[in-house]
Amino acid sequence: MEQEIFTQKTKEEVLFNLKKSPDAYRRFLGLDERWQELFMAFCTGKKTLPVLYDTVFKKLMDPEVHRDRLEDCVSSLLGRKVKIRKVLPVEDILMDGETIMVMDILVELDDGSLVLVEIQKVPYYFPAERASCYSADLLLRQYNSLKSKKGKDFSYRDLQKVYTIILYEKSTAEFKTCNEIFVHHASTVCDSGLELNFLQEFYLIALDVFAKSEYAKVKKPNDRINAWLSFFCTENTEDAIRLCEIYPWLSEAYKEMAGFAANPEELIGMFSEMLHELDRNTTRYMVDDMREKIEKQGKTIVEQQGTIAELQGSVTELQRLVDEQRAEIKRLMKK
């Protein structure tokens, strides 16, 4: 099966084919050494493409082209069968300061509910706050759309659930505190037992926790969640082949992935986009990290200033007591 999916080539063969396209070869030489090695590892049939880059993820999970594939993945994660009615545009949805955030994949299901599938490669700070903002934007978008269509006939009963699914390649420290739990389902419920239909649900999936878990090691043919999460985590073609032996239906996605090697111009473009995405994400993370450190330092300084003020107050009080005692001693000495 390995030979059927991933074609084995030598580096010399890859370079020979690449040089047939001068522009593609020039762009290949423009990649840094690490990315050139990744490119070669894929083209020689040793490595798979990194699925969790937007460029690759959107090609393999494009709901316009692979609707059944995305439906199966979402159904597995939500734990119920879903049917995609239509694909919604994702640009210009959420404003994050001065930067327009672009969601990865957004679809509307046949019952009117919205599902966002989002990939996060770097461990951004405030994961819950970010997810809440995405979800709030989805709900507001649905509200505005229905209100515009129905006008006076609009009812809040018309609103459907919004599901925010976020796949973390590298999760933040909070996710490491739950042992081997890697899927976190969050929804709003009343602690009194009152049953109300709150509309926002979250599925936060820590793929790095999954990859190290015992659950990831046990592959069962009917376990589609394990299959999809393994698909997102797999990097080597040998592991991909083993996955396809257990989950034959994954071979279609891997064959499509392997087919990218046949078009050097498109492939080198994908690598350039992945490198640009990495630079952008790294920059955002570094900015967030710096802000977090500055805020912590600011809080530490404020706390230290408070401690200093308290100590100064204590010193002043002690000085006052000393002065009173001296005055008392002087008074007694005069007697």
HUCOR-V734694 format. One line per field, one symbol per residue. ss: DSSP state (~ for helix, > for strand, _ for the rest). psi: psi as a letter, one per 20 degrees, with the letter a starting at -180 (. if undefined). A space follows every 50 residues. Layout:
ss->???
psi->???
This chain:
ss->_~~~~_____~~~~~~~~___~~~~~~~~~__~~~~~~~~~~~___>___ ___~~~~~~~______~~~~~~~~~~~~_____>>>>______>>>__>> >___>>>>>____>>>>>>>______~~~~~~~~~~~~~~~~~~~~~~~~ ~~~__~~~___>>>>>>>____~~~~~_____>>>>>____________> >>>>>>~~~~~~_~~~~______~~~~~~~~~~__>~~~~~~~~~~_~~~ ~~~~~~~~~~~~_~~~~~~~~~~~~~~~~~~~~~~~~~~~~~~~~~~~~~ ~~~~~~~~~~~~~~~~~~~~~~~~~~~~~~~~~~_
psi->hghhgopprrhggghghhihnhgggghghiqrgghggggghghjkhqrqo hjpgggghghjoihglghghgggggghikqpqppgrpqqiqlgppncipo ppqfppqprijiqqppoppohqmqrlhggghhggghggghggghghhhgi ciipqihhprqppoopoogorrhhiijkcjpipopprpqpiiipoqmqip qqooonhhgghiqhhhiopphjnhgggghhghhphqhghgghghhhnhii hgghggghhhiinhggghhghghghgggggggggghgggggggggghghg ggghhggggghhgggggghghghgggghggghhi.
